[in-house]
Amino acid sequence: MPYVNVKVAGNLSAGQKKEIARGISETLFKVAGKDPGTTYIVFEEISRENWAVGERLLSE
């Protein structure tokens, strides 16, 4: 049972999440033989003001 946590700065639409989930599920099936029906994918949308690269906030 694979568990994948996808963290992104900002928001994704439902369509984008579905496409990303499909791609992750397909890749895990092709590469590792993992059943897409038992692959759990969690999306964490993090506000750009709460994410930094080095000293710079992504909201700047």
Residue pairs with C-beta under 8 A, 6 or more apart in sequence:
1 38
1 39
1 40
2 28
2 32
2 34
2 38
2 39
2 40
3 40
3 42
4 24
4 28
4 39
4 40
4 41
4 42
5 42
5 44
6 20
6 24
6 41
6 42
6 43
6 44
7 44
7 46
8 43
8 44
8 45
8 46
9 46
9 47
9 48
9 51
9 58
10 45
10 46
10 47
10 48
11 45
12 20
12 43
12 45
17 43
20 41
20 43
21 41
24 39
24 41
25 36
25 39
25 41
26 36
28 34
28 36
28 39
29 35
29 36
47 59
48 57
48 58
48 59
49 57
49 58
49 59
51 57
51 58
52 58
